[in-house]
């Protein structure tokens, strides 16, 4: 019997994962990760870790599997929380869920599981693992979950072959409704529990409050940029080289306070992100204001009216070489190579047609259609059909 450690989070997906593995004849151990201690910044008590660990324990008891809790709050603080503060301070918007999978669940947690003699680690993610042979080697594929509305392959876009080799995703073939049905039939306490929307395991967090622990509030101005501004009409057609064209397409607009009019004040540019509409507290404009850029150095937030404002859209993005990651290393592009793919720049975004261009200093992703709010610090992931091939941090 192969031994599997299941990351029991206290939710329905991981509960059913444990049950299915048990049915398949694995020896199953349930492990709950405690990642967070500070309750002062969570919103209400909707998702405190105590309830979750209790639910996880009840599920393990019901299934008759061994259960224990591991406290990973030290590593979590170092690898996720500090990194997040750092990114926000630089004016980038990190994705804690992608990081949590790469750094905690499939690294620290996986190492603990393997040290307990486990052959595999299983999670309740909606994705699937494929296996192919190539030149006598086994290559693992990261495939989208069958439930298109729940597919979570994007959150696992930073996984490596080594991590995939040791991973199992028992519910990847199921629809969410089927997962709930199984949980009900088995009388699992988590059957009707609603999905947590929190910051990967921390529970519901008020982001500004969370960030304020480290990043001091400082007052700055909100500037509105007119959609008819001449900087949006620069059309450039005759490029001297492919690189010049790629640089032009992926270049972000540069704003100065003098480019627009001051319409309000804010408490710190680092609390805000591109594409954001709420929290600006500026009224009286015919269309709502959207953030088109933030400047953390000068502490200015740039906004534009309406979701069709040209400042929101760009056709291409750039990823530094050291932040390019191929799940399928065997398909990595060499310099000056290109590849037609489907790509997304955020979770649940419908896949977009795009072309990857690998250059000496990094990877350009050029989309067929203009993309809204391409945000530095977030991940772009690229696919071939249902298979996620690789990802990178938007720079």
Secondary structure, DSSP 8 states (H G I E B T S, - for coil): --EEEEE--SSHHHHHHHHHHHHTT-EEEEEEEE----GGGB-TTTT-HHHHHHHHHHHHHHHT-EEEEEE-HHHHIIIIIHHHHHHHHTT----HHHHIIIIIIIIIHHHHHHHTT-SEEE---SEEEEEEEETTEEEEEEEE-SSTTT--GGGGTT--HHHHHTEE-TTTTS-HHHHHHHHHHTT-TTTT-----SSTTS-SB-HHHHHHTTS----EEEEE--TT-GGG-------SSHHHHHHHHH------GGGSEEEEEES-GGG--TT--TT------SS-EEEEEEETTTTEEEEEESTT-GGGEEEEEEEEGGGEEESSGGG---TT-EEEEEEESSTT---EEEEEEE-SSEEEEEEEEEEE---TTSEEEEEETTEEEEEEE--
